[in-house]
Amino acid sequence: MICREPSLTPADKTERSFGYRQLLGSVCCGVDLVVVGAADAQHFAGSRWHVMGDVAREGRVLFVAG
């Protein structure tokens, strides 16, 4: 989940991760949920070592708000 804010505090990430996971409900497979601010996602998208690099290369957009 890439949030609109440029950056999120660790507390914000934890709170939102919990809330988004509850919204997903029961799923029949494993789900990796990554919550990050927009600027942070863009910064790490080119990285070979950060999970956002994997997300940028292999992830799928499930929903775009707004």
N, C-alpha and C positions, 0 to 999 in steps of 0.2 A: 504494500500500500504506500504510494507516494502521496504525501499530504501537501497541501498548498503552501504551508509555512516553509520558509527557507530551511529552517533547522528545528529540531525537536529536542527537548531535554530528555534525559533518561526516564524521568518520571512520566513525561508525556507519552513516550514510546510504550512504556509498560501499560499505562492506562488505556491507550488506544488499542494496543494489541489485545488486551483482555476484552474490550468492548467489541472489536471487530470479530474476534473468535466466537463470542456469544452470538453475534449476528449470523455467522456461518451455520450455526446449529450442528446437527449430526451429519457427518460426511462419511462416506464408505471407503475413503482412502486417506493416506497421509497428506497433510497440508503444511507447507512451510509458509508462515506468514511473516513478512518483513515490513516493518513500519519505519519510514524515514521521511525527512523533509525534502522538498523539491531541490533545493540547492545542494544538499548533501548527496542526493541521488545522482545529480548531474556530475558532481565532482568525482564520485567513485565509479561512474559508469564505464570509464575506460580502463579500470584496474583489472589486472589478471588475478589479483589476490584477494580482492574484496568481494563479498557476496553480490553487491550491486553490479559489478562487472558481469557476473553470471546472469543476473536478472536482465541486464541490458542486452546480452547476447542471446539468451535462451528463454527468457520469460514471455508470458502471454498476458496481454491486456484483457482483463475480465470485465471491467466496468470503468467508464469515465463519467465523473459527475459533471453536471452543469452545462 
